[in-house]
């Protein structure tokens, strides 16, 4: 794989119980996927083309409760956070804002953690302070509630998505 392609997400896109890979081309903005069978690539395809560089995939989660993984995007210029609703590896063309103008103090990575009663929470780490927070969600709507999980985590540690 050429160096301009970076893995930006891991999710079970085809609901076969195996993690699939989501790739982003840092030069063109194209977003592709690899459906996997263990360590073997089965199928590839394109999710989107020419997505502006300011929009970065921050995580994956089922935010609308349909059992399918959606893509969480963050705009590195504006701080806006959105969700693209997916049907497997296909973007349905619909999206929603999760939050607007989130403070830009460090880049964050989002991960989804299951929380009772089946409502996700988004967690993110600040790459300047090492603080790790969670956002309480109701589907794709941020409740406005958040809390710290930890503060000052060494910056060489990274949040990984459970699967």
Buried (B, 14 or more C-beta within 10 A) or exposed (E): EEEEBEEBBBBBBBEEEBBBBBBBBEEEBBBBBBBBEEEEEEEEEEBBEEBEEEBBBBBBBBBBEEEBBBBBBBBBEEBBBBBBBBEBBEBBEEBBEBBEEBEEEBBBBBBBEEEEEEBBBBBBBBBEEBBBBBBBBEBBBBEEEBEEBEEEBEEEEEBEBEE
